[in-house]
């Protein structure tokens, strides 16, 4: 049976893309990036649906596939390797969050928008982990 969680995160990310496009120049986080990164950091097995959504995110918001998509493609591989070597931990996931989101700064996002995106990603990540743990409890 398929889980409804990936569909929920995809719909939320698409809504976030629309919200980012509709708001114009107001200072706000990158909603869709926060949702997609939070889901990917919570469950690296979500990569088959998160990575195409990240490519769509880059094409819609940055008009280029060279935004956060390429570092995000490395994220499942790096997390698998780090989890195997040192175990799943908070510090390496935060480092990967920063690693994947830094290209936002090169594509015109300000430091405040970048920090807001990181701060929004953490509760999304927590919710995604909580939803997954609740399924197996």
C-alpha positions as CSV (number, residue, x, y, z in Angstrom):
1,X,0.0,0.0,0.0
2,X,1.3,3.4,-0.9
3,X,1.7,6.0,1.8
4,X,-0.1,9.3,1.4
5,X,2.8,11.3,2.9
6,X,4.8,11.8,-0.3
7,X,1.6,13.1,-2.0
8,X,1.0,15.4,0.9
9,X,4.5,16.9,0.8
10,X,4.3,17.3,-3.0
11,X,1.1,19.2,-2.8
12,X,2.5,21.4,0.0
13,X,5.6,22.0,-2.0
14,X,3.6,23.0,-5.1
15,X,1.5,25.3,-3.0
16,X,4.8,26.8,-1.7
17,X,6.0,27.4,-5.2
18,X,2.8,29.2,-6.1
19,X,3.1,31.2,-2.9
20,X,6.7,32.2,-3.7
21,X,5.8,33.2,-7.2
22,X,2.7,35.1,-6.2
23,X,4.3,37.1,-3.4
24,X,6.7,39.1,-5.6
25,X,9.5,40.7,-3.7
26,X,8.4,40.4,-0.2
27,X,10.7,38.9,2.3
28,X,9.7,35.3,3.0
29,X,11.3,31.9,3.0
30,X,11.4,29.6,0.1
31,X,8.5,27.5,1.1
32,X,8.8,24.7,-1.4
33,X,12.5,24.2,-0.8
34,X,11.9,24.0,2.9
35,X,9.2,21.4,2.5
36,X,11.2,19.3,0.0
37,X,14.5,19.5,2.0
38,X,12.7,18.7,5.3
39,X,11.1,15.6,3.7
40,X,14.4,14.5,2.2
41,X,16.3,15.0,5.4
42,X,13.7,13.1,7.4
43,X,13.6,10.1,5.0
44,X,16.3,9.7,2.4
45,X,14.2,7.1,0.7
46,X,11.9,9.9,-0.5
47,X,14.4,10.9,-3.1
48,X,12.5,9.5,-6.1
49,X,9.7,12.1,-5.7
50,X,11.7,14.9,-4.0
51,X,14.4,15.3,-6.7
52,X,12.0,15.8,-9.6
53,X,10.1,18.3,-7.5
54,X,13.4,20.1,-6.7
55,X,14.2,20.3,-10.5
56,X,10.7,21.8,-11.0
57,X,11.4,24.2,-8.2
58,X,14.7,25.4,-9.8
59,X,13.1,25.7,-13.2
60,X,10.2,27.7,-11.9
61,X,11.9,30.0,-9.4
62,X,15.5,30.3,-10.7
63,X,14.9,29.6,-14.5
64,X,17.8,27.2,-14.4
65,X,18.4,23.6,-13.3
66,X,21.7,24.7,-11.7
67,X,20.1,25.9,-8.4
68,X,19.7,23.5,-5.5
69,X,19.0,20.5,-7.7
70,X,22.6,19.3,-8.1
71,X,23.5,19.4,-4.4
72,X,20.2,17.8,-3.6
73,X,21.0,14.9,-6.0
74,X,24.1,14.3,-3.9
75,X,22.2,14.4,-0.6
76,X,20.8,10.8,-0.5
77,X,24.2,9.4,-1.4
78,X,26.0,11.5,1.2
79,X,23.4,10.8,3.9
80,X,23.6,7.0,3.2
81,X,27.3,7.1,3.5
82,X,27.4,9.3,6.6
83,X,24.7,7.2,8.3
84,X,26.6,4.0,7.6
85,X,29.9,5.5,9.0
86,X,28.8,7.5,12.0
87,X,25.1,6.7,12.4
88,X,22.2,8.9,11.8
89,X,22.7,12.2,13.5
90,X,21.5,15.7,13.8
91,X,24.8,17.4,13.1
92,X,25.4,15.9,9.7
93,X,21.8,16.5,8.6
94,X,22.2,20.2,9.5
95,X,25.4,20.4,7.6
96,X,23.7,18.8,4.6
97,X,20.8,21.3,4.9
98,X,23.3,24.2,4.7
99,X,25.2,22.4,1.9
100,X,22.1,22.0,-0.3
101,X,20.6,25.5,0.5
102,X,23.7,27.6,-0.1
103,X,23.2,27.9,-3.9
104,X,20.1,30.0,-3.0
105,X,22.5,32.8,-2.2
106,X,24.1,32.6,-5.7
107,X,20.7,32.9,-7.3
108,X,19.7,36.2,-5.8
109,X,18.2,35.2,-2.5
110,X,19.3,37.4,0.4
111,X,20.8,36.2,3.6
112,X,17.6,36.8,5.5
113,X,15.6,34.7,3.0
114,X,18.1,32.0,3.2
115,X,18.0,31.9,7.0
116,X,14.2,32.0,7.0
117,X,14.2,29.0,4.6
118,X,16.6,27.1,7.0
119,X,14.5,28.0,10.0
120,X,11.3,26.8,8.2
121,X,12.9,23.6,7.1
122,X,13.6,22.4,10.6
123,X,9.9,22.2,11.7
124,X,9.0,20.5,8.4
125,X,11.8,18.0,9.0
126,X,10.6,17.4,12.5
127,X,7.0,16.8,11.3
128,X,8.1,14.4,8.6
129,X,10.2,12.4,11.1
130,X,7.2,12.4,13.6
131,X,4.8,11.2,10.9
132,X,7.1,8.4,9.9
133,X,7.8,7.3,13.5
134,X,4.2,7.4,14.3
135,X,3.4,4.9,11.5
136,X,5.8,2.3,13.1
137,X,4.9,2.9,16.8
